[in-house]
Structure formats: C-alpha cells, structure tokens
C-alpha cells in the first residue's frame, strides 16, 4: 500500500512544471551534437526517475588523445563584409577634385567654345569675361594685407648662405724655354703649348648685418600700391652688393686642356748647326707645364680685360637672377605683391696694384 502511494506521488510530480524529469544516462554533447550513450545507460522506458540539478553553461571539453581535433563550422561564424568603395564613385570624386582645382581653366574653355559656336551660327551674344588663370598663378593675386613687407624680404635675403658664381673659359698659348750655353756659344730650346683655362668669380649675396643697416642705404623697398579687390600690390626693390670677386690664388684656376706634345718648337742655330737643339731637346714633365699654365691663366683671369670682362659679367648676371628669382620674387608673391622693378647696383671697387705678368706668355 505504501509503495502504491509513493508511485502515485511520483506520477503527479513528473507531469507538473518544475517537477522531476527523467534523462538518459548518456553522454551529451554540450555544443548541440548528438551524444553517445554509455553501455550501462538505461533508457527512459526503464521507469527510473532522476533528479537533475541545474548546471552552469558548459565549457569546451578537452580533446582526448584518441579523438581527432574538432573543427569549427565556418558557416556559423559571422564575419563582417569588407566594404569597398565602388570604382565609379572613386573616379567621380577624382573628377570633382580636378574640376575644383582647375575650375577657372574649365570655365574659360567652356566660354571660349560657346562663343565660337555662337559666332559660327551668326549669334551675337555677350558672354561673361573670364581670364585664363592656372592654379599655381593664384598666389600672385594675393589678398589684402597691411603687413610691412620690407623687413620680411630683408630677412629672406639675410638667410642666403651661398655666393653667386660666375664662370668663364679662355684659351691661350705659352712657351717653355730651356737655356744652356756650350762654351762661349749660347744654346736654348723652346716648346710652345696650347691650353684652356677655367676661372670663376663670386658675388657675396649676404655681406652681413652691418651691410644691410638702414644708414648704409644698400637696401630700399618701395610699395607702389597695396593689394585690393583681388588685385596684387606693386613693389620696387633697389639693392647694392659688393662687386664680383675675381680669383684670389692660382689654385682658383684650373687647366682643362693641356696636350702632351707641343704645337711648335724653336732652338738656337749656334754652331754646329742643329747639334745644339739635339743636345738640349728636353722632355718637359706634365706637372711643370701645368704649373706654368696655371700661373699664366691666373694672371689673365685677374688682369686681362678680354677675360675679366666676361667673367665679371657672368657673375653679375648669376647674382641678379639668383637673388631676384629665388628670394625676392617668391617672398613678395606669398605676401600678395608683384615685383615691378628690381635694380641691383655694385659698390665701388678698391684699386689694387697691378701684378707683373708671368714669363712664358
């Protein structure tokens, strides 16, 4: 009787929510796979009731030595798709950027084409006027500014560290002569060579702070007009620099072409005729010939007007182009001005005593 009552109570609690439930004694895969039943497990038809306590979320079991490694199903892994910009959209962005940069050029080309088309069909329509302007020319237009540009330009000039260099090439002839008397008879032998000299003259573009002092009067910038209404201002600049400096030593001269064989030879006709020349005919060392040619070229580069004139002119032109194109003009453009006139003068040169001409010319 007691056993029958216990059976009835068990039946009532099994069918109620939250009551007892029966589970098989098989291995259950925590990841949703079908578990493998143990050999000793009993089926639900056995009628035994088991109380299953609440369990925590299952963790990944360790792989047994005899089992193959588990593989993840790639279909269940969510990956964010890679978002790529469409090629048409990228090209559209590039075309829009190019159009913004060259908008004035495009507008000018469209108006020219439209005007030509209307004129071809006989229509006289007045179109807006647009001036052709490239993007890199916009800096010349500048903006309205009240900045005192004189110190800015002078500061740029004071930052110059390299002198301007003028160069000149010139050719000349020189003679190497050897004399040796044979008893009472004079005997000499001479060889004439052709050489090409290379000389350089320098201009100091930044003589120092004392040179640019206002009392010296070596720098003057005059503003003719200020930038206004999108138009650049106008400026004139006057400067005074030291005169170009000619080569100072023979080491400032190089000889570019010095043949090993003379172009002409001379010797004395002392008795016994040609015997004097045959006896003294020397073989001049290249170092001796180079040194003599260098001395003659140095004298010509410092005293001969046909050489010093082109050399000084080349240095002056190089100095003018360098200081105007690389320092003054870019600084004025950045401040919204254009350089209307640039005057470069040269300080008075100090007179120096003339040096004697070297032998062998």
Secondary structure, 3 states (H helix, E strand, C coil): CHHHHHHHHHHHHHHCCCCCCCCCCCCCCCCCCCCCCCCCCCCHHHCCCCCCCCCCCCCCCCCCCCCCCCCCCHHHCCCCCCCCCCHHHHHHHHHHHHHHHCHHHHHHHHHHHHHHHHHHCCCCCCCCCCCCCCHHHHHHHCCCCCCCHHHHHHHHHHCCCCCEEEEEEEEEEEEEEEECCECCECCEEEEEEEEEEEEEEEECCCCCCCCCCHHHCCEEEEEEECCECCECEEEEEEEEECCCECCCCHHHCEEEEECCCCCEEEECCCCCCCHHHHHHCCCCCHHHHHHHHHHHHHHHHHHCHHHHHHHHHHHHHHHHHHHHHHHHHHHHHHCCEEEEEEEEEECCCCCCCCCCCCCCC
